């Protein structure tokens, strides 16, 4: 037992005297303060650890993307500051997990939890400071993720575009839209350095409008001309001139090189991706996308109904007519083909699933801190020696497993159309169920 705990409890004469001495609310507040300080110390140490890990990762990304292009140090530092909210938001939940394990492990290995229980304070009451602090950490992480991150992303993009104007560079994120003067680039998923399902809306040629789609694209920079080069594959292009909506041109190509000049780019606005939006704005976008998809589905149902009615009318006309029945199949074929085409159409919005997934992630990751303490407290109390060391090691292992579940859920949610809610919240649900099971097992053994 530590000297601080000994001073709190005094001589340990027995459960009865300890209970009378420390059983009141005032004494519980002393114990709660002591437990809270232990948790806060572990949290602070672990926060610095995870902050350093995520921060170094951000620096490495900057080194690859910005420093390699000889940007000034002050601009790089500003970019890091604008990216800081995402680092803090991710650090809080994992620091809560490992910090709680370290604190509970030390209380158990030093027999301080045994002394607290002997004083008449059950583990569930000693857990209250962990629960309160876990909720506080979740709220701070959520505010960082939902309020400061979008604003940091806006400033990040503004500065990045200024750098792009002087240093030929272009960043394309998955499932986002970015505008460069008269050109808008919309991206789908990203696999390594390859961009999937890319769309380009080009109004740079006066009265000519072009829509270019590519199954896959890669990006490079022409340093001599100051152009960003998109190398497209599986290309389809649609061209139309203003005032000639009844005439258009289209073309297909297996490969195409598309250039965007960055020398004279203006500070145009950038459409933020779902990850960079506040939850309120993201919910509005999801509502608009859902409403638009519902209209398309209603239109499809109407087309099916009309096609069926047209086929039935054609069939009844055949029954009532005098034409040879042998030729009826050929005469009914157009109406039947129209029905099949209407039934085969399946309106969908591939980005809607991604937006809904990101919406739930805005809540699931920050509030993971609250679920983590439910698991960490009873798990940490199992430590018999080296409580802090064991708690730290166990916490890192759980954090890695949690991260793997989180990435897996995101992958299945975006590519296999799993439920966005469960794809985001399943890791938290597993943590909660495991924590409650440990609590139940502890209560049975008492």
Secondary structure by P-SEA (a helix, b strand, c coil): ccaaaaaaacccccaaaaaaacccaaaaaaaaaaaaaaaaaaaaaaaaaaaaaaaaaaaaaaaaccccccccaaaaaaaaaaaaaaaaaaaaaaaaaaaaaaaaaaaaaaaaaaaaaaacccccccaaaaaaaaaaaaaaaaaaaccaaaaaaaaaaaaaaaaaaaccccccccccccccccbbbbbcccccccccbbbbbbcccccbbbbbbbccbbbbbcccccbbbbbccbbbbbbbccccccccccccccbbbbbbbcccccccccccccccccaaaaaaaaaaaaaaaaaaaaaaaaaaaaaaaaaaaaaaaaaacccccccccccaaaaaaaaaaaaabbbbbcaaaaaaaaaaaaccccaaaaaaaaaaaaaaaccccaaaaaaaaaaaaaaaaaaaaaaaaaaaaacccccccccccaaaaaaaaaaaaaaaaaaaac
